[in-house]
């Protein structure tokens, strides 16, 4: 495994650097590294590393969501108001509807199978958008209207919403019954996740104020709490739904609200951790990509993805109606809400593992969605923000 990790980090850094030189996002190089090292190409990653790939990707997600929470000013989010709520579910619903309309005639799927495919590809990727929104916040670009905060916060809840819908539709796909209680899991998991994070954030604020610890120790404590949140989500899933990743973000936001001086110092520590975590995340996501599946999918799968993105972008536009954002700013939000990677890598193969007839089609479209939207979405964000967003004037 150690040799595999050496390949992962060294080649991930190398290809990230080379793709940067080509004026492409570094994550494209990291995804490319994963494809080359993965079991579907040169097969240079050890089975033991691939066996814990899901957990390693979760660690990277925890780090980036912790950074997001530690930078998420609640007062800024309050100013956004209604659009922040609508962005959590309206674009995803538009995209799922788009897949339901286009996938049956093109891929020969039933309505339920198309709905399963829609929920797999509808989730936006925090791992792609959060670092970019944090960068915009640091540069004070778009922050006067809280645009980065809006995209960052809504994107995380968007994932929770989509995953719960995926569970409901796969239950239908295997012949089970979907109850109203399953759809109630969406608001319940959001509320319980937020509450859990807020409570622990307040407790950590109290503890850190009264007991002197090095900032590095505080980072370890917060990481430990974050891992426990994911454990709580698993332990309580049969009793009450809890979103562990939302709890991570709300814990960081609570610490920023109650102890801003410390939050800024801790955020700098997590920024350093993200350097290694980003390589690990995107290389391992790339390792899940089966090139043969992607090649065999053909034009039909590509059309499904492009049409679904158009529906999603229209959903973002509808969510932002009657806001103070101008057309350029709305266009940026539409672009920034397109990248997909981590959720598709995590759940894309599940329908196939469950024995559903649509499994191969779903995993193929999920793979193509990663290959197309992650690099193009990241590139489009990087190239458009200077033209579409305004820099906040210095006070």
N, C-alpha and C positions, 0 to 999 in steps of 0.2 A: 504493500500500500504506500509506503514511503516514496518509492520510486515513482509511482503513479502521481503522488502529490507533487513531486519535483517536476514531472512533465506538465502537470496542470498549471502550476504557478509560473514556471519559466517560459513555457510556450504561450500561455495566456498573456503574460506581460509582453512577450516579443510580438505576437500578432496584434495585440491591442495597440502597441506603438506603431507598427507598420501601417495599420488601417488608419490611425490618426494622421500619419504622414500623407495618406491618400485622401485626406479631408473627409473621412468617414468616422462615425463614432467608434470608440475603442471596443465597445461591447460587441460590435459586429465581428471584430477579430477574435474576441473571446468565444463567441458562439461558433465561429469557424474552427477554432482550436478544439472545442468539444466534439464537433462533428468528426474531425480527423482522428482524435484520440478514442472516440467511442466505439462500442461493439459493432457498429454497422460500417466502420471504415477500417482503420488499422488495429483496432482492439488493443490499445496499449494501457487501458485503465484496468486495474485489478478488480475482480469480482467483489472483493471485500469492500472496496471503495464505492462501487456502484450500488452495493447492498444498502449502504447508509446514505446514498445520494439524497434521498428525500429529506432526511434529518439535517444534512449539511445545508441544503437549500433553505430549510426553515430557519437555521441559525442566521444565514445571510439576510433573510427577510426580516427577522427580528431586529437585526442591527440597523437596517435602513428605515424600518418603521419607528424604531426608537429615536433615530435622528429626526425623523419627520415630526414626531410628537414634541421633541425638545425644541423645535423651531416653530411650532404651531401656536401662534398667539390667539387665544380664544376671543379676545376683543375684535381682532381682525375678522375672524370667522363669523362673529355675530353681525358685523356690518354687511356681510354677503347675504345672509338671511335665506329667503325662499329658494333661490337658485342652487344653494348648497344642498338642500334637501332633494330637489328635483334631480340634480346630477347624480345622486346616489342610485337611482333606479330607472329613470326615464330613458337615458341612452341605451342601457342594457336591454330594456323591454323593446325598444325600437329595433335593435339588432336581432334579437331573438325572433321577432315577427318577420323581419326580412329573410332570415334563414328558413323559417317555416314556409314562406311564400315561394322561395326560389329553389330550395334543395329538393323537394319531392319530384318536380319535373326533370331536373338536371341529374340527380343522383339516384332516382328511383326509391326514395325513402317514404315511409309513412309520415303522417303529421306528428305523431309522438316521437319517432326517430329523428325527424328534423328539429323538433323542440330540444331533444337531448343534445344534438349537434350545436344548436344555437346557444345553449347554456354553457357548453364547453368553450366556444370561441368568443363569447360576449364579454368575458372579464378583462378589464384593463390591467396592465402590469405595473404594480407599485415599484418594482425593481428598476423599471425603465424611467418612469415619470418622476418618482420622488427625488432622486439625485438631481435631476434637471430643475425641478421646482425649487429645491433648496438653493441651487446655484443662482436662480433668478432672485430669490429672496436676499441672498448675500449681496448681489449686485444692485438691489433695490429696483429691479425691473418688473413692472406690472404690479408692484406691491401697493400702490396708492388705491387701487380698486380690489386688492386682495385676490388677484387672479391665481398666483401660484398656490396660495393657501386653499382656495376653492378646489382646484384640481387635485391637490395632494390629499385633502381630507375626503372628498367625495369618492376618489378612486379606491380608497381602502374599503369604504362601506359598499361600493359597487361589487367588490369581490365577494363579500359576505352574502349579499343579495343573490348573486348568480349561483354560488355554490349550493345554497339552500334550494333554489329552483332546480338545479341539476339533480339533487337527491330526489326531489319529488318526481321529476320526469323519468328518471331511471327506475324508480319504483313502479311507475306505470308501464315502463318498457318490459319489465320482467313479469308482468301480470298482476302486480299488487294494486292496492287501492290507495289513492291519494286523498288524505283528509284535510279539512280546513286547518286542523292543528299543525300540519306540516308547513303550511304557509304562514301560520302565526309564529313559527320559529324565526322568521326573518326579523320582525321588530323586537322579539324577545331576546334573540342573540345579540342584537345591536345594543339594546338597553343594558343587558346584564354585562356585556363586555365593557361598555363605557363605565358603568358603575364600579366594576371590579378594579379597573385601572385608576379611577378617581380615588377610591378608598385607599388603595395601596400607595398611590402618589402622595396623598396627604400624610399617611403614616411615615413614608420615607422622608418627607419634608421635616416632620417632627424629629425623627431619629437623626437625620443629618445635621440639624441645627443644634442638637443637644449632645452629640457625641462626635468628637474630632476623629476623622478618618481621612486617609489619603484619597484623592479623587479616583485613583486606580481601583481602590477597594470599593468605592461607591459604584463604579462601573460594573464590577463583578457582582455586587449585590443586585443591581438593577437587571443584569443579564439573568441572574438566578431567578428573580421574580418573573421575568418574561417567560423563561422556560416552564416555570410552574403554571403560568396562565395557559400555556398550550396543554399542559397536563390536566388542568382543571377542565378545559374544554373537552378532553377525551373522557375523563372520569365521569362527568356529569351529563354526557350526551343523551343518555337514556332517561334522565330526570328533567333537566332544564338546559336548553341550548345556550351556550356562551361563546362569544367570539374572542378567542385568545389574542389574535393579532390586533383587534380593535382595543383590547385591554392594554396591550403594549403601547400603542400610540397615545391612548388617553392618560396612561401613567406619566409618560414624558411630558405631555401638555400640561398636566396638573402640576408637575414639578416646576415647569417654566412659569406657570401662573403664581405659584406660592413662593418660589425661591429662584427668581430669574438669574441672579448672579451665578449661582451654582450650576443652573441648567446650561448656561452658555459655556462654562468650563467643561462640563460633562459632554456636551455636544461635540466639542473639539476632540475629545477622546474617541467618541464613536466615529467621527470622521476618519480618524486614522485606522480604526478597525475595518471600516468599509473598504479601504484600499485592497486588502486581502480578500474580504468577503465577496466583493464584486467579481473578482476573478473566479473564485470558487463557484459562485452562483451561475454565471453565464456559461462557463465551460461545462459544468454539469448539466445545465439545460441543453446545451448543444449536443451533449453525449446521448440525449434521449431521442435525437432526430434520426429517423430511419430514412435515408436518402431514397431507397428503393420505393418505399411507400409514397414519398413525395413525388418521385418521378412518374410513378404509375397513375397518380391522381388525375393528371391531365388538365385540360382547360376548364372542365366543368367545376372542379374544386376551386380553381382560381377565381372563376366568376362568382361562386358562392361567397368567397371571402371578400371580394371587392364590393359586391352588392351589399353585404352585411355591414361593411364599413360606411357605405353611403347612408344606410339607415341609421347607424350609430351617430354619424355626424349631424344628421337631421334631428336626432333626439337631443343632442347637445344644444343645437340652435333653438329648439322649442323650449328647453329648460332655461335658456337665457333671455327669452322674450321679456319685454318690459323691465329690463335692467339698464343700468347706466353705461354698460359696456358698448363701445362703438363696434362697427362691423369688423374692423381689423382685429380687435380684441376677441370678438366672438369666433372669428376664423381661427385664431391661435388656439382657443379652447377646444375647438373641433379637431384640430390637428393633434393637440397634446393628449386627447382622449382616445387615440387609436392604437398605441403599441400594446402588443400582447406577448407574453412569454411564460411567466412562472406558473400561473394557474393552468394554462393549457398543458404545460409539461407535467403538472401534478395530476390532473384528472383526465387528460386526453385519452389515455390507454385504458381507463376503468371500464367503459362499455364493452371493449373487446375482452377484457378479463372476466366480465360478468356473462359472457356468452351471448351478448345481444347481436342480432343480425347486422345492425348498423355499425358494429364496433370498428371494423376496418376502415370504413368511410370516415368515421368520426376522428380516429387517430390520424388519418391522412390529412384531413382538413386542419386539425389542430397543429400538426407539424408544419404545414404550409403557412398557417397563420403566424407561427413563430418566425419562420424564415423570412416572411414578407414584411410583417408589421413591426417587429422589434427593431431591425436595422433602419427601415424606411421611416418609421415613426420617430425614432431617436434622431435621425439625420434631419428630418423636417422640423422638429422642435429646435434643434441647434441652429439651423439656418434661418428660421423665421422670426425668432423672438425679437431680434434687433429691429426688424422692419415692422412688426405688428404691435409691439408693446412699447409703452412709454416708460422712461426712467423716472423714478420718483425724485422730485427736486430735493436737494439738501436743505434741511431746516436752517 
